[in-house]
Amino acid sequence: MATTGSNFVYVTDAGNSLLVGSAAIAPPFLVAMNPVQALELVNSKPMNTALPSYPGVCVDRLSVDLSLLPAQVPLQVGANQVAMGAYLGGYAKNGSVLLSFTGTTAQTILFTNTTTNTPAAYAGDTALATWYTIVFQNLSTSGNIVISPASSNPLLIPFGGTTPTYTLAYGDTCVWNSAAGQAVGSTHTGLTFTPTAGGILAVSFGGA
């Protein structure tokens, strides 16, 4: 069957076997559902509140919005808040930095003070002790931007190795997330951005 327009729900609890034809498939499994069905399964609760609830997890529905408050979820139905899926937001600190590049000259952001090195613009919080989510948007009309740890006091990032890099093509967006959080300090603070031919980059971050 065509799954365009479907969500995918991950079910782990034995209370939610799936009937396919005449066979019952025991969890864990993934099931493709239309968005309304997925919403119902993720928020399923028995009529008898004494019985356990076996909600699923919508694994392909993710909202990234640093403005969200911890008590918010993306959808309100009547008086009830329902979980649409995972969302990244609700952090104690949020900020954003805009970099404008000339030629192939690299620029470095220090997350202990994002106003250092004179970025093109910045807004919100300018210093973190922990980062949870970083959103990169290459706003250029052409050209790539290579993201790498700073050569001195590099920020702790999700990639292993001593010189990891990530290439962000123009028009691309990339999200890094650490549920546990990564420490930011004097020895772990810098990310370097190297353009291939000028360009504009927005770096937004949430943390504490």
C-alpha positions as CSV (number, residue, x, y, z in Angstrom):
1,M,0.0,0.0,0.0
2,A,1.1,3.6,-0.6
3,T,2.4,5.2,2.6
4,T,2.6,8.8,1.4
5,G,0.7,10.8,4.0
6,S,1.2,8.2,6.7
7,N,2.8,8.4,10.1
8,F,4.8,5.5,11.6
9,V,4.0,4.5,15.2
10,Y,6.4,2.4,17.3
11,V,4.6,0.1,19.7
12,T,6.5,-1.9,22.4
13,D,4.0,-3.0,25.0
14,A,2.4,-6.4,24.9
15,G,-1.0,-4.9,25.5
16,N,-1.0,-3.7,21.9
17,S,-0.7,-6.7,19.5
18,L,-1.5,-5.8,15.9
19,L,-4.0,-7.9,14.0
20,V,-2.9,-8.4,10.4
21,G,-5.4,-10.6,8.5
22,S,-5.9,-13.5,10.9
23,A,-2.5,-13.2,12.6
24,A,-1.7,-11.2,15.7
25,I,1.7,-9.6,15.6
26,A,3.3,-9.1,19.0
27,P,5.2,-6.0,19.8
28,P,7.7,-4.4,19.2
29,F,6.6,-3.3,15.8
30,L,6.1,-0.3,13.5
31,V,2.8,0.4,11.9
32,A,1.9,2.9,9.2
33,M,-1.2,4.9,10.0
34,N,-3.0,7.9,8.7
35,P,-2.2,11.0,10.9
36,V,-5.6,10.8,12.7
37,Q,-5.1,7.1,13.6
38,A,-1.5,7.8,14.7
39,L,-2.7,10.6,16.9
40,E,-5.3,8.3,18.5
41,L,-2.8,5.5,19.2
42,V,-0.2,7.8,20.6
43,N,-2.7,9.2,23.0
44,S,-4.7,6.1,23.6
45,K,-6.2,5.5,27.1
46,P,-8.7,2.9,28.3
47,M,-12.2,4.0,29.3
48,N,-11.5,2.2,32.6
49,T,-8.8,4.3,34.2
50,A,-7.9,1.4,36.5
51,L,-6.4,-0.4,33.4
52,P,-2.9,0.5,32.1
53,S,-2.4,2.7,29.1
54,Y,-0.3,1.5,26.2
55,P,0.4,4.5,24.0
56,G,2.7,4.3,21.0
57,V,5.5,6.6,19.9
58,C,5.1,8.4,16.6
59,V,8.7,8.1,15.4
60,D,8.4,10.4,12.3
61,R,6.7,13.3,13.8
62,L,9.1,15.8,15.2
63,S,8.7,19.5,16.0
64,V,11.7,21.8,16.5
65,D,10.6,25.1,18.0
66,L,12.9,26.7,20.6
67,S,10.0,28.9,21.7
68,L,7.9,26.1,23.2
69,L,7.5,26.2,26.9
70,P,7.9,22.9,28.9
71,A,4.2,22.6,29.6
72,Q,3.3,23.0,25.9
73,V,2.7,20.4,23.3
74,P,2.0,21.1,19.7
75,L,-1.7,20.5,19.7
76,Q,-4.7,21.3,22.0
77,V,-7.9,19.4,21.4
78,G,-10.7,20.9,23.5
79,A,-9.6,20.9,27.1
80,N,-7.0,18.2,26.5
81,Q,-3.4,18.5,25.5
82,V,-2.4,15.7,23.2
83,A,1.1,14.5,22.2
84,M,1.6,14.9,18.5
85,G,5.1,13.4,18.7
86,A,8.5,14.4,20.0
87,Y,9.3,18.1,20.2
88,L,12.6,19.9,20.8
89,G,12.0,23.1,22.8
90,G,11.2,24.5,26.2
91,Y,14.8,25.2,27.2
92,A,15.9,27.7,29.9
93,K,18.0,29.6,27.3
94,N,17.5,30.2,23.6
95,G,19.6,32.3,21.2
96,S,20.5,32.7,17.6
97,V,23.5,34.0,15.7
98,L,23.7,35.2,12.0
99,L,27.0,34.8,10.2
100,S,27.8,36.6,6.9
101,F,30.8,35.2,5.1
102,T,33.2,36.7,2.6
103,G,35.0,34.3,0.2
104,T,36.3,31.3,2.0
105,T,37.1,33.0,5.3
106,A,36.0,30.9,8.3
107,Q,34.2,32.2,11.3
108,T,33.9,30.8,14.8
109,I,31.1,30.9,17.3
110,L,31.9,30.6,21.0
111,F,28.9,29.3,22.9
112,T,30.2,30.8,26.2
113,N,29.7,34.2,24.5
114,T,28.2,34.2,21.1
115,T,28.8,37.9,20.6
116,T,32.6,37.2,20.4
117,N,34.2,37.5,16.9
118,T,31.6,40.1,15.9
119,P,28.8,38.1,14.1
120,A,26.6,39.8,11.6
121,A,23.7,39.7,14.1
122,Y,22.6,37.9,17.3
123,A,19.4,37.7,19.4
124,G,18.3,36.1,22.6
125,D,20.7,34.5,25.1
126,T,24.4,34.7,24.3
127,A,25.9,32.2,26.7
128,L,25.3,28.5,27.6
129,A,26.6,26.2,30.2
130,T,24.8,23.2,28.5
131,W,23.5,22.8,25.0
132,Y,20.6,20.5,24.1
133,T,19.6,21.5,20.5
134,I,21.4,23.4,17.8
135,V,19.7,24.3,14.5
136,F,21.8,25.3,11.5
137,Q,20.2,26.9,8.4
138,N,22.3,27.7,5.3
139,L,20.5,30.8,4.0
140,S,22.9,31.2,1.1
141,T,21.7,31.1,-2.5
142,S,24.8,29.0,-3.5
143,G,27.8,27.4,-1.9
144,N,28.4,25.0,1.0
145,I,29.4,25.8,4.6
146,V,31.5,23.2,6.5
147,I,30.8,22.9,10.2
148,S,33.7,21.7,12.4
149,P,35.0,21.9,16.0
150,A,37.1,24.9,16.6
151,S,40.8,24.2,16.5
152,S,41.1,25.6,20.1
153,N,38.6,24.6,22.8
154,P,36.2,22.8,20.5
155,L,32.5,22.4,21.4
156,L,31.4,18.9,22.3
157,I,29.4,17.6,19.3
158,P,27.7,14.4,18.3
159,F,30.5,13.3,15.9
160,G,33.5,11.1,16.9
161,G,37.1,11.5,15.8
162,T,39.6,14.3,16.2
163,T,38.6,16.4,13.1
164,P,34.9,15.6,12.3
165,T,33.1,17.9,9.8
166,Y,29.6,18.3,8.4
167,T,28.9,20.0,5.1
168,L,25.7,22.1,5.0
169,A,24.7,22.8,1.3
170,Y,22.9,26.0,0.5
171,G,19.2,25.7,1.4
172,D,19.9,22.9,3.9
173,T,18.9,22.7,7.5
174,C,20.5,20.5,10.1
175,V,19.5,19.8,13.7
176,W,21.8,18.5,16.4
177,N,20.1,17.3,19.6
178,S,21.5,15.8,22.9
179,A,18.8,14.7,25.3
180,A,21.3,14.5,28.1
181,G,22.9,17.8,27.2
182,Q,26.5,18.6,26.4
183,A,28.6,20.7,28.7
184,V,29.8,24.1,27.5
185,G,32.7,25.8,29.1
186,S,36.1,27.4,28.6
187,T,37.6,24.2,27.2
188,H,34.4,23.2,25.2
189,T,33.0,26.3,23.5
190,G,33.8,26.8,19.8
191,L,32.3,25.8,16.5
192,T,34.0,26.9,13.2
193,F,32.1,27.5,9.9
194,T,34.0,27.6,6.6
195,P,32.2,28.7,3.4
196,T,33.1,27.6,-0.1
197,A,32.1,31.0,-1.5
198,G,30.6,33.5,0.9
199,G,27.0,33.0,2.1
200,I,24.8,33.5,5.1
201,L,24.3,31.0,8.0
202,A,21.8,31.1,10.9
203,V,22.8,29.1,14.1
204,S,20.0,28.8,16.7
205,F,20.5,27.0,20.0
206,G,18.6,25.9,23.1
207,G,20.2,24.9,26.4
208,A,20.8,26.0,30.0
